[in-house]
């Protein structure tokens, strides 16, 4: 048991932030537990113990599927200005030749990919949670419809009959909701070749999936099977490849100058 718990601590140290499901896949891929629900329950229970006793910091394992909702408030003008100073970032897409969003199929991947929103301020991370509702996609389409430059969606999803159809469904429906809307979807994961090259945990496809007739592979894999650090780096590289890094550097330089001015202003208000 001590060896298994130490493995969990080591994986969290290397890959945080991540979800419990990510941790289960890491444990299973490295032979520490089974790939089934029993193995998942074991990891969930033991990682809970490790968080309670302080061996795994609570912020390292995230549950982004549940969120508190509260209107922003502050206690004074100075308090509000300090918040502004801490949070101030220039939108990197304002001066870029294109606009990029990061979409993923699984809500469990939010913890893994959220750091990229800090790496590229202004990046929208959108977990679709499978085939999305009309209302959700309509709202996303309205947002993209206001952007007057080439639009790219970097997408990561499961390799299974439904997972392969999600990005096509997203594009078809959103372009229908806003006249003239056009964007490019870049699927970076998971592909059949990646399953082989990375030796990802796989299972047989569900025969009752309505899209099974169009699926030719023998196995399927979930996005969470990719080690979190690896998935994060893949998405980061895909976003970076679409950007003009000289313009990004100029944006960060302007941001730094703005923060200096804000710092002086906040000091006078105090």
N, C-alpha and C positions, 0 to 999 in steps of 0.2 A: 504493500500500500504506500509506503514512504517513497518508493521509486516512482510510482504512478503520479503521486501528488507533486513530486519534484519535477516531473516531466511537464505537468500543467503549468507550474511556476515558470519553468524555462521557456515554454512556448509563449506564454503571455508576456514575458520580458522581451522576447524577440519581436513579437508581432502586434503588440497593443497599439491602438485600440482594436478590439475584435469582439465578436459575439460568442455566446456559448456554443452555438452551432459551428462556428469557425474552429473553436477550440476542439470540439468533438472530432471534426474532420482531421485536424492535425494529429490528434491522439490515435485515431484509427489508421491513418496513412503510415504512421510510424510504428504500428504494431502494439500499441499500449492498450487498446480496447477494441471492441467489436464495432462494426459499421452500422449496426441495427439500432432500433429504438432503445434496446436495453443498454447499449453502449452510450447512447446520448443521455439517458437518465442518470447513468453512473457519473458521467462528466459533469452534468448539471448539479448533482448532489455534492460531489467532491469539490468542485470549484466554488460552490457556495460555502462550504466549510473553510476553504482556504481564504476566502474573502472575509469571513467572520473573524478568523484568527489573525488576520493582518498579513498573511504571506503573499496574497495577491491584492494589490490596491483596487478598491472598488471602481475607480475610473477606467481601469484597464479593460474590464469586461462590460460591454454596453448592451442595454436593451433600448434601442431607438424606436421600437414599435409602440411604445407607450410614452406619452408626453403630457406634461402639465401645461395648461393654457392660462396666461395671465397678461393683462394689458400692462405695457411698460409704464412705470412711474419713477419719480425721483423725489428726494426730500428737499431740494433747493435748486436754485439756478446753478450754483457752484457744483453741486452733486451731478446735475445733468451735463454740465460742461466737462466734468471729469470722465463721465461715461463716454461722451463724444470723443474725447482725447484717446481713451483706451481702445475704442472701437473704430476709429477713423481709418478708412481704407479707400483708395481710389479704385473705381471699377476698371479692371484691366481691359475690358472689351470696348471701352469708349474709343480708344485710339487704335484698336486692332483692325485689320482689313476684313476680319470675319467675326462671327459670334458663335460661341461653343457652349453646349450644355452637356452634362454627364447624366445619363439615365442608366438605371440598373433594374433587373427584374425583381430581386429579392430585397425586402425591407431589412432582412438580417445583414445586408451588406452596407447599410448606412454607416455603422460604426467604423468600418474599414475605410470607407471612401470620404467621410466628412473632412478629414485633414486636408484634402485637396481643395476644399472650399476656402481654406485659410491660405493655402499655397497660391491659389489663383483667385484673389478677391473679386467677387462678381459672378463667379461660377455657380450655376444652379445645379444642384444634385437632386435628381428626381427618381425616387423608387416607385416603379409602377405597380408592383405587387401582383403581377400576372396581367391578364387582359383588363384594361382600365375602363372605368365608367365613361359614359358619354359626357357627363358634366366635367369630369376631371380633364379629359382630353380637349374639350372645348375651351376651357380656361387656359390650358397650356398653348393651344393654337392662337388664342387672342394675344397672348404675350408675344409669341414669335411673329405674329402678323404686324406688330409695330416696329420690327427691326428691319432697317433698310441696308442690309449687307448680307453676304452669303452666310448661311446658317448651317452648322454642323452639330449633329448629336452623336456623341461617343456612347456606345451602348454595350453593356455586359449582361448576359443572361444565361439561363440554363441551356444545355444541349439536350433537347427532347422535342417531341412533335409540337407541343404548344409553345415552348420557349423559342423555337426557331420562327414561329409565326408572329410573335409579339411585335417585333420592330416593323414588319410589313403592315400590320394592323394599325400601329401608331401612325405611320406615315400616310396611309390611305385615308384614315378617318380625319386626321388633323388637317390635311390639305383639302379635304372636302368642307371642313368647317370654316375655313378662311379662304376666300377667293384669291387666287394668285400666290398663295403661300407655297414655298418650295424649300426643301432642306435635304441635306445628305445625312444618312445614317451610317455610321462606321461601327460594325459589330466587331469588337475586339476579343470577345470571349462568350461562351465557350465554343470551340470548333471541334470537329471530330479528330483532327490531327493533334490538337492540344491534349485531348484525352489520352492519346497514345504517347505523345512525347513526354508528358508530365506524369504518366502513370496515375491518373486521377481515379478515385473510387467511383465505380460505375454500378449500374443495376440494369435489369431488363426493362424495356419500355412498357408502359401500361397499354395493354391491348385495347382497352376501352376508350382510349383518347380519341376524340372525333377526328383528329388530324393524323392519325396513325397511318392511313392509306398513302400519305405523301412522304412518309419517313422511311428511309432506306437503311439506317444504321441498326446494329444489333444491340447497342448499349446507349444509356443516357447518363448524364452527369449534372450535378447541381453547381451553381456558381460558387457557393460557399466552400466547395471542395478545393478551390484554388487557395493556397496559403495567402493570408491577408496581405502580407508585405509584398508578395509577388503581384497580386491583383492591383494593389495601390500603385505600384511602380508602372504596371502596364497602362493603367488609365492615365497616370501622370505623363508618361511618354507620348501617348496618343494625343493628349491635349497640347502638349508642348510642340509637337510636330505641326500643329495647325496654326501656331502663333508666330508672330514676328518678334523675336526676342530683343531686338534693338528697341522697338517701341515699348515693350514691356519694361525694359530697363529705364527708359525715359519716364514712364508712368510712375515707377517706384521712386525715382529721383524727385519728381514733383510731389509725390506723397510725403516724402521725408521733409521737404521744404514746408509743406502745409502743416505738418505736425509741429515743426519748430515755431511757426507763427501761432498755432493754437495753444501751445505750451505757454508762451508769453502772455497770451490773452487770458487764459485760465488763471495764471498767477496774479494778474491784475484784479480779476474779479474776486478772488479770495481776500 
